[in-house]
Structure formats: C-alpha cells, structure tokens
C-alpha cells in the first residue's frame, strides 16, 4: 500500500492512542492531589494540547514514509509534581500505570467495535476494520513499550515506586540517560545487520507482551 493509502487508517488510531495515554496520566495525577497538569489544560481529550510537533507528527510520518518495520510516536510529557500527590511514592505508580492502562482500554474498545462492522456498508466497514487493526497494534505496542522498566518510561517509574530503595534509587538515577538507552536499543538491529548478527533485542523483549494484548483483542472480537 502507498503512503496516501495507509495514512487514513493511521491518523485517528495514532492520535487517540497518544492522546488518551497522556490524558490518563494527567487525570489520575489530578485525582491523586497534583493539579499541575490540570492547570495547564492537559486533563483533556483534545489532541491539540498533547501534540508534540516532532514526536506526534513528524516522527511517525518519517517512519511511515521510509517503510520502517515499526511505527512509533510520542506526545508532550504530562508534567507531574510528585510532591503534591497524596502519597508520593505509591501514587507515582498509579499515575505511571494510567497511560498504559488507557492504551489497553483502547484495545478493548477497538475489538468491541468489530461487532458493528457487519451493519455498515462495505466501504465504511472495510475502512473501520483497517482502523481497528491498526488501533489494536499501536495501542498494544505503546502499552507494552511504555512498561519497560527504564526511567523515564512508565515502567521505570512503576519499578522505582515498587522496588526496595537499594534498587529503586540507582534505577531512578538512570532517568537522564534513559532515552539514550532506548535510542540505542532502537539502533541495535541496524548495527547487527552490518555485522551479520540479529541484535533486535528490543523486539524480542516486547513481542511476547504485544502478542498477549493482541490475543486479548481476539477474545473480545466476534
């Protein structure tokens, strides 16, 4: 399929996935005592307030146009002042989990939508099915990827909140370097291809979790 054929079934699911992920963080932080995100208008389903020009728009488009084997994007991070939370260490875990939980909820909603496809005209039904398939895939990827135990990803914050201090403190100090580690994991397959090795470690870690989420969708689908 060409780029222009793929785009109509990518835009809506990707925007929903990223928007609800960030809105989930903002809403839970507000409910647990921190109004930072709410005062900035981030407790919202309006994608405009969550869009990062590069991460939400340019990066996915570049990956899509280049024929990359994966699609990835991100929104503006939700600002959270953890000191304002009712119980900072415990509530940090709930705030972090809210984003991936929103993506799992979208997987469930997408699978449920398949039940109405048969009532639609063929053109509309085919378009909806393509959107649903992509929605399940992108939300499964975002949910599982964000639960990697690497700060500043959500999984890193969950790990810091749950692990004993002797492990949590060194892990939290990785946060300034976390994105460099993640970028390195993304680049490893290209390096491996140059030396004749399969270094797709990131996909090997993510694939079982993604497959599990997709099986959940299949259980709900008609």
C-alpha positions as CSV (number, residue, x, y, z in Angstrom):
1,X,0.0,0.0,0.0
2,X,1.2,3.5,-0.8
3,X,1.7,6.2,1.9
4,X,-1.5,8.0,0.9
5,X,-3.5,4.8,1.2
6,X,-2.1,4.0,4.6
7,X,-2.4,7.5,6.1
8,X,-6.3,7.5,6.5
9,X,-6.1,4.4,8.7
10,X,-3.2,5.6,10.8
11,X,-4.0,9.1,11.8
12,X,-7.1,8.6,14.0
13,X,-5.9,5.5,15.9
14,X,-2.4,7.1,16.5
15,X,-3.8,10.4,17.8
16,X,-6.3,8.5,20.1
17,X,-3.6,6.2,21.4
18,X,-1.2,9.0,22.2
19,X,-3.9,11.5,23.5
20,X,-5.6,9.1,25.8
21,X,-2.3,7.8,27.1
22,X,-1.3,11.3,28.2
23,X,-4.8,12.3,29.3
24,X,-4.8,9.2,31.6
25,X,-1.6,10.4,33.3
26,X,-3.0,13.9,33.8
27,X,-6.4,12.8,35.1
28,X,-5.0,10.3,37.6
29,X,-2.5,12.8,38.9
30,X,-5.3,15.4,39.3
31,X,-7.4,12.8,41.2
32,X,-4.5,12.0,43.5
33,X,-3.7,15.5,44.5
34,X,-1.5,17.2,41.9
35,X,-3.2,19.9,39.8
36,X,-0.1,20.8,37.7
37,X,-1.4,19.1,34.5
38,X,-5.0,20.3,35.1
39,X,-3.9,23.9,35.4
40,X,-2.1,23.5,32.0
41,X,-5.2,22.1,30.4
42,X,-3.8,18.6,30.0
43,X,-6.7,16.8,31.6
44,X,-8.3,16.8,28.2
45,X,-9.3,14.5,25.2
46,X,-8.3,17.3,22.9
47,X,-5.3,16.0,21.0
48,X,-4.0,19.5,20.2
49,X,-3.0,20.0,23.9
50,X,-1.0,16.8,23.9
51,X,0.7,17.0,20.4
52,X,4.4,17.3,20.2
53,X,5.2,18.5,16.7
54,X,8.1,16.1,16.2
55,X,7.1,13.1,18.3
56,X,3.4,13.1,17.4
57,X,3.6,14.2,13.7
58,X,7.0,14.2,12.1
59,X,8.5,11.1,13.6
60,X,5.5,8.7,12.8
61,X,5.3,10.3,9.3
62,X,9.0,9.8,8.6
63,X,8.9,6.2,9.8
64,X,5.8,5.6,7.7
65,X,7.2,7.2,4.6
66,X,10.6,5.4,5.0
67,X,8.9,1.9,5.2
68,X,10.2,1.3,8.7
69,X,9.1,-2.1,10.2
70,X,7.6,-0.3,13.2
71,X,5.7,2.9,13.8
72,X,6.4,4.9,16.9
73,X,5.4,8.3,18.3
74,X,5.0,10.2,21.5
75,X,3.2,13.2,22.9
76,X,4.3,16.1,25.1
77,X,5.0,14.5,28.5
78,X,2.5,15.4,31.2
79,X,4.1,17.5,34.0
80,X,3.5,15.9,37.4
81,X,4.8,17.3,40.7
82,X,5.0,14.1,42.7
83,X,5.5,16.0,45.9
84,X,1.9,17.2,45.6
85,X,0.5,13.7,45.4
86,X,-1.4,12.4,48.5
87,X,1.2,9.6,48.9
88,X,4.0,10.4,46.5
89,X,5.7,7.0,46.2
90,X,2.5,5.0,45.9
91,X,0.6,7.5,43.8
92,X,3.6,7.8,41.4
93,X,2.9,4.1,40.5
94,X,-0.8,4.8,39.8
95,X,0.0,7.9,37.7
96,X,2.5,5.9,35.6
97,X,0.2,3.0,35.1
98,X,-2.6,5.2,33.9
99,X,-1.1,5.7,30.4
100,X,-0.6,2.0,29.5
101,X,-4.0,1.3,31.1
102,X,-5.6,3.8,28.7
103,X,-3.9,2.0,25.8
104,X,-5.3,-1.4,27.0
105,X,-8.7,0.2,27.3
106,X,-8.5,1.4,23.7
107,X,-7.5,-2.1,22.6
108,X,-10.7,-3.4,24.3
109,X,-12.9,-0.7,22.7
110,X,-11.4,-1.3,19.3
111,X,-12.1,-5.0,19.5
112,X,-15.7,-4.3,20.6
113,X,-16.2,-2.1,17.6
114,X,-15.7,-5.1,15.3
115,X,-19.2,-6.2,16.4
116,X,-20.8,-3.4,14.4
117,X,-18.8,-3.8,11.2
118,X,-21.4,-6.1,9.7
119,X,-24.0,-3.4,9.9
120,X,-22.0,-0.9,7.8
121,X,-21.7,-0.6,4.0
122,X,-18.7,-2.4,2.6
123,X,-16.6,0.7,2.0
124,X,-17.2,2.1,5.6
125,X,-16.8,-1.4,7.1
126,X,-13.5,-2.0,5.4
127,X,-12.2,1.4,6.5
128,X,-13.3,0.7,10.1
129,X,-11.7,-2.7,10.1
130,X,-8.4,-1.3,8.9
131,X,-8.5,1.4,11.6
132,X,-9.4,-1.2,14.3
133,X,-6.5,-3.5,13.2
134,X,-4.0,-0.6,13.4
135,X,-5.6,0.7,16.7
136,X,-5.0,-2.7,18.3
137,X,-1.4,-2.9,17.1
138,X,-0.3,0.6,18.0
139,X,-2.0,0.5,21.4
140,X,-0.5,-2.9,22.2
141,X,2.9,-1.6,21.2
142,X,2.6,1.6,23.3
143,X,1.2,-0.2,26.4
144,X,4.0,-2.8,26.4
145,X,6.8,-0.5,25.3
146,X,6.0,2.1,28.0
147,X,6.1,-0.6,30.7
148,X,9.8,-1.3,30.0
149,X,11.5,-0.7,33.4
150,X,13.6,2.1,32.2
151,X,13.1,5.6,33.5
152,X,11.6,7.9,32.3
153,X,9.2,5.3,30.7
154,X,6.1,4.5,32.8
155,X,7.5,1.1,33.6
156,X,10.6,2.7,35.1
157,X,8.5,4.9,37.3
158,X,6.5,1.9,38.4
159,X,9.6,0.0,39.2
160,X,11.1,2.9,41.2
161,X,7.8,3.1,43.2
162,X,7.6,-0.6,44.0
163,X,11.2,-1.8,44.4
164,X,13.2,-1.6,47.6
165,X,15.3,1.6,48.0
166,X,18.5,-0.3,47.4
167,X,17.4,-1.0,43.9
168,X,15.0,1.9,43.3
169,X,17.5,4.7,44.0
170,X,20.1,3.6,41.4
171,X,17.4,2.9,38.9
172,X,15.9,6.4,39.4
173,X,19.4,7.9,38.7
174,X,19.2,6.3,35.2
175,X,16.5,8.8,34.2
176,X,18.7,11.4,32.5
177,X,20.2,8.6,30.3
178,X,17.0,6.6,29.8
179,X,16.2,8.0,26.4
180,X,19.7,7.3,25.2
181,X,19.4,3.7,26.3
182,X,16.1,3.4,24.4
183,X,17.5,5.0,21.3
184,X,20.4,2.6,21.5
185,X,18.0,-0.3,21.6
186,X,16.2,1.0,18.5
187,X,19.5,1.3,16.7
188,X,20.9,-2.1,17.6
189,X,19.2,-4.0,14.8
190,X,20.8,-1.8,12.2
191,X,24.2,-2.3,13.8
192,X,23.6,-6.1,13.9
193,X,22.7,-6.1,10.2
194,X,26.2,-4.6,9.5
195,X,28.0,-7.4,11.3
196,X,25.7,-10.3,10.5
197,X,24.0,-10.6,13.9
198,X,20.4,-10.4,15.0
199,X,20.5,-7.7,17.6
200,X,16.8,-6.9,17.7
201,X,16.8,-7.2,21.5
202,X,14.0,-4.7,21.9
203,X,11.5,-6.6,19.7
204,X,12.5,-9.9,21.4
205,X,11.5,-8.3,24.8
206,X,8.3,-6.5,23.5
207,X,6.9,-9.2,21.2
208,X,5.5,-11.6,23.9
209,X,3.7,-8.8,25.7
210,X,2.3,-7.4,22.4
211,X,1.1,-10.8,21.4
212,X,-0.6,-11.2,24.7
213,X,-2.5,-7.9,24.3
214,X,-3.5,-8.9,20.7
215,X,-4.8,-12.2,22.0
216,X,-7.0,-10.3,24.4
217,X,-8.4,-8.3,21.5
218,X,-9.1,-11.6,19.6
219,X,-11.0,-13.0,22.6
220,X,-13.3,-9.9,22.6
221,X,-13.7,-9.7,18.8
222,X,-16.6,-11.5,17.1
